[in-house]
Amino acid sequence: MAQVFMNYIGGDRVSCRSKQTFPDINPARTSEVIGEFQASAREDVEQACDAAVKAQPSWSAMPAPRRGEFLFKAAELLESRLEQISREMTREEGKTLPEARGEVKRAINIFRYFGGEGARSFSYQIPSERENVFCYTLRKPLGVVGLITPWNFPIAIPAWKMAPALVAGNTVVIKPASLAPLCAYRLAEAMHEVGIAPGVLNLVTGSGGCAGNALAEHPGIKAISFTGSCEVGNALYEKLARRKVRVQLEMGGKNPTIVLKDSDLEYAADVLVNGAFFSTGQKCTACSRAIIEKEIYDPLVEILIDKTRALKVGDGLDAGVQIGPAIDEKQLETDMKYIEIAKGEGAKLLTGGRRLAGGIYDQGYFVEPTIFGSVTPGMRIANEEVFGPVLGLMAANDFDEAMRLANSVRFGLSASIVTRDVTRIHQFANGIEAGLITVNLPTAGVEYQLPFGGTKESSFGMREQGPQALDFYTETRTVYLKYTQ
Ligand code: NAP
């Protein structure tokens, strides 16, 4: 019998009122249930929000450096459990163990970084036009914030929302993704063990349509930070805007890598393979479009196909495996559906394209890393997010055409260019419609100390991570103080 994990509400581990649970399943071995989680309903979410409302005044009254100390201590605890949590992540999400270790380490770094923000400048002082008047700003927490997170970065995303929210003096209710809730549970557990006061952090598991929706509708919530699909994010925005609840949406992408003709082709192929296929293409920042100058199209494609065919797909816990499974049957079906759509639209299947079968593959949701050539701008495979290991290749006559193609989609999350041409690099950085811009690097791979977020349909609201993360979780007050009468 799998372990049953409780909600964490008001400092206690509690079951949901209905006592119903749902399973957290290993996508590489679908007979393995990692744990049973609470199938929470509106009443459970209300209980968590009420606990957060109650805890907020004393938490926000605590000096910010002391709030930060909880994050430092939790980081220590998480570090001592790095291997355990990494293995759990691989089992619940499917990414490879080295990728999972990197993500857990990132969550630890995020906790340390925002722990330090407690003792750094939260506000500023500005000279007044008037004599003997001293002007400064104060940052105030918003109150209770709701966090709704996806499965693909099951510890980093909860950490990068939770840590700035807490250090700024807010109390939190988090609803993690149902497909990978254990990692977020481990964060809450660490905060509990380092003595965070009851109600400051609350975790409620359950379906988005029920628990997530109830969180967004709770009148005590002052802000929602959401990462996930455009469909859910846009619906949340419509609902929240009516009540003027502050909202931050991080959503999908159709991220391009432009490769110019001066590039080292081996290097460019590595950038593409990494960006398109690592983490099974299930990163919001994954590269799904390669736009290649026509002079190097054929030789680059040849190298790219060889490198892609050499990738080892399997259970992420097994040594040497580079690509894990799709997260669940639905995502696997989406991958296969888009492969069929691309074929039907006339894109040329260059490698991959099949669900893997036989041996371990029969136990999970494994798809071959797939490349399509001859992709044209009107095709759905060039415009819609697949969220799987599927890369479309497009040839461009020159840099200007490559830029037009890159910017021709509704998304604008990340984008990269591979070139040594310094003029083109600057033109790219200035002209590309993306929030995360990389040069001679894959489209994916962000660091916690810099702002993160996209443009166009990919994102809405303020940036996450880095110093700007605190903007979302605080409200600025302005003080004019005359020190004479
Ligand atoms: P999703 O289906 O939108 O789910 C995201 C979260 O929203 C989950 O916790 C989900 O709960 C919850 N949810 C679902 N319906 C809801 C509703 N009606 N009200 C409130 N909450 C609701 O997305 P996903 O499949 O987990 O993640 C994949 C997507 O996330 C991709 O589009 C990817 O590009 C995007 N993503 C973006 C970023 C970024 O920073 N831009 C980062 C990572 C992922 P359940 O799990 O219970 O359904």
Residues whose N, C-alpha, C, O or C-beta is under 5 A from the ligand:
A	BS01	NAP	I148 T149 P150 W151 N152 K175 P176 A177 S178 L179 G206 S207 G208 G209 G212 N213 T227 G228 S229 C230 V232 E250 M251 G252 G253 C284 S458
